[in-house]
Amino acid sequence: MHRRTVRMLLRAEICPERAAPSRRPSRIDRHLEYLSGRWAEGCHNSAQLHREIRSRGYRGSESSVRHFVARWRAALPDKQKRTRTGPNSPAPETRSKKIVASARRATWLLLREAEKLEGEERAFVKHLVQASPEIAEARLLAQEFNRILKQRDHEAFPSWMERASQSRIPEMKSLASGLERDHAAVVAALTYEWSNGPTEGHINRLKTLKRAMYGRAKLDLLKIRTLANTAMGAGLRQ
């Protein structure tokens, strides 16, 4: 508070009254009579009231009408407060559920099997496939590659590689090129049940221990830490 304000309050003989804020004219004022009449008739839907007065020249927003009739709504019985409708209010519109999918969700919907999709999801995928031949081709290649991995169908892998290499989609060509560089490893992964996953897990664990000591773990100290953690883990499992 400024010191001049404090000086004025000290010199005042009585407590000064705060001036009432002046109310600026609103665009709704010229439609007040019509709104009150429609409200008395039972139309308590602010969206409907906004449409009606808009046809009569109102240029304000629907939210302004909703805020204006909020004081009238407060005086309504509880049942009408909940429904927010009146006898003359229009019936609520029934809208079908539409999917607005992100790129990640659209990807998973395209990869999922058709029988596992719900009705609106199936319609969404059908629309995407019909709208873009590239999406349709990418979906077929991705689903086939997923099937090859799950079923370890190494015999179908060469034909898939040929289709992906000749695809019009740059990303599929890049994927095929990368798989071709590791062709032997990919074929081995599709042929044998063995995996180097446990080895990679141990390597990651060793790196985590070394980073926890700020990279200062020599072989002897790293060995002690690894064995200690292994023994502790075994004790916890017991």
N, C-alpha and C positions, 0 to 999 in steps of 0.2 A: 504494500500500500504506500502511496506517495505521501510525503510529509505534509504537503498542502491539504490532502484529504484528512489527515489526522488533525491538523490545526483547525480545519473547518468543523470537524465533529466536536472538538473540545470547546469551541466557542458557541456552539449551538445550544439554545436554551432547552430544547426538547429533542428527542431522538428523531432525526430526519426520516421521513417515509421514502421508501424506494418508489420511484415513479413506475407506474404500470406500463409495460411495453405496448407501444402502439401496434395495432393489428393492421397489417398491410392487406389491401384487397386481394382476393383470390380469384382465380379463373372459375372456381366452382360457384362463386356467389351468384352469378347470373342464372345458374341452373339449380339454385337451392330449392326454389318452390317446386320444380318438377321432381327433384330427387326426394324431397319429403313426401310428395304425393305418391310416388311409386313405392316408397318405403312403407307408407301407411297401407297401400294395397297388398303388401306382402312380399314384394320383390326385395330380398335381402342379399342378393348376389352382386357383389361389387363389380365383377367383370361384366355382368349383364347391364348394370347401371351405366358403366363406362361406355359400353357400346351404344346405348341409347342416347346419352347426352353427347357423345361424339358425333352422332348423326345430326344433332341439333347445333353443331358448331363448336363443341368443346375441343380444345387442343392440348389439354393436359394429359398426364400419364394415368394409367390404371392404378398405380400405387397411390397416387394422390387421392383418388376416389376411395380406395380401400381405407386409407388413414382417416379420411373425412367421416366415413360412416362407422368408424370403429366406436365412437361414443354412442351412436344409436344402437349398435350391436350389443354394447355392454348392458343396455336396459332390456334386452330380449330375455325370454324364458330360457332356462338351461338347455332344453331340447333343441330350440332353434339356434342357440349359440353353437352347439356341436355340429348341427347339420349345415348351418350357414346357407340355408335355402329357404325360399318362401313358396307359397302356392303358385305364383306366376313365374317362378324361376325356371330357366330352361333345364332340361334333363342333362345330366353330366355326360360328356362325350366319352365313348369307349374307344380307347386307342389300343391297337395291337402293340405288343412289346417288341421293341426294336433294339438291336445290338449295335452299340457304338464301341467298337473294339480297338484297342491299341495295336501297335505292330506286333508286340509279343503275343497277345491273346489271339490275334488273327493267325499267327504262325502255328500256334498249338491247335487251333480249330482246323486248319488245313491239314495238319499231320494226323489228327485223330481219325479213327475209322468212322465211316458214315453211320454205322449202326449204333455207335456210342454217343452220337450227337442228339441233342434235343431238337424240337421242331424249329424254333427260331434260329438255333445255331446251324441247322442243316440248310435253312433258307438263306442265311448269311453266306455260307460257303458256296452255295449254288450261284448266288449273285456275283461273288468274286470271280468264280471260275468262268462264268459267262461274260463278265466284263473285260477280262484280260486273258488272252491266250498264253501269255508268259506265266501268269499265275497258275493256270491249269497245267502247263508243262512242268513247272517247278513242283507242283503238288504231286504229280505222278512219279517224278524222279525221286523226290524226298521220301514218299511212302514206300517205294520199291527198295530204296537204300535202307530204310528202317527195317523192312522185312528181311532183307539179306543179313543184316547184323543180328537180329533176334533169332533167326532160324539157322544161322551159320551156313548159308547157302553159297559156298565159294564157287560153285559151278556157274551161278547166275551173275557173279561179279564181273567177269570180262564183258558180257553184253551190256551190263549197266554202265561200265566205264566208257564203252563206245558211244552209247546214247548220250551220256553226260558231256563227253568231249565234243560231240556234234551239236550240242544244244545251242539255242539262240540266246541263252541266259549267261552273261559273263561270269556270274558267281558260281554257276554249276561247272563251267569250264575251268575256273580257278580251282574248285574243289577236286575235280578229276585230275588236274595237273599235279596237285599236291599229293593225292593218293598214288599217282603213278610213280612219283619219286620214292615213296615208301611201299612200293608194290609188294615186295617180299614180306615185309612185316605185316601188311594188311591181310595178305593171303594166309600167313601163319596164324593170325588172330582169328580168321574165319575157319581155319582148318582144325586147330588144336584147342583144347580146353584150358591149357595152361595160360597164366597171365603173370606179367611182371608187376602187377598192382601192389602186392605186399612189399616187394623190393623198393618200389617208389615211395611207399608209405614210410619205410624205415629211413630212407634217405631224407625225406622231409622232416622226420623226427630228429635226425642228427643235425640238420640245418637249424631247426628251431632251438635245440640246445646250444648250438654254437652262437647263434645270434643273441640268446639270453645272456651270454657272457661277453657280449660286445666283440665277438670275433677273436677272442684271445684264447680259445680252447685248442691246445695242442693235442696230439693223438693220445698221450697218456691220460691227460685230464678229461678229454672227451670220452675215453673208454670208461673211466671211473663214473662219470656222470650218467652214461648210458646204462651201465650195469646197475647203478643205484636206482635209477628210475624203473628199470625192468623188475628189479627185486621188489620195489615198493608197489608196483602195479600188480605183481603176482600175489603179494600179501593182501592187498585190498580185495582181489578176486576170491581169495580163500576166506 
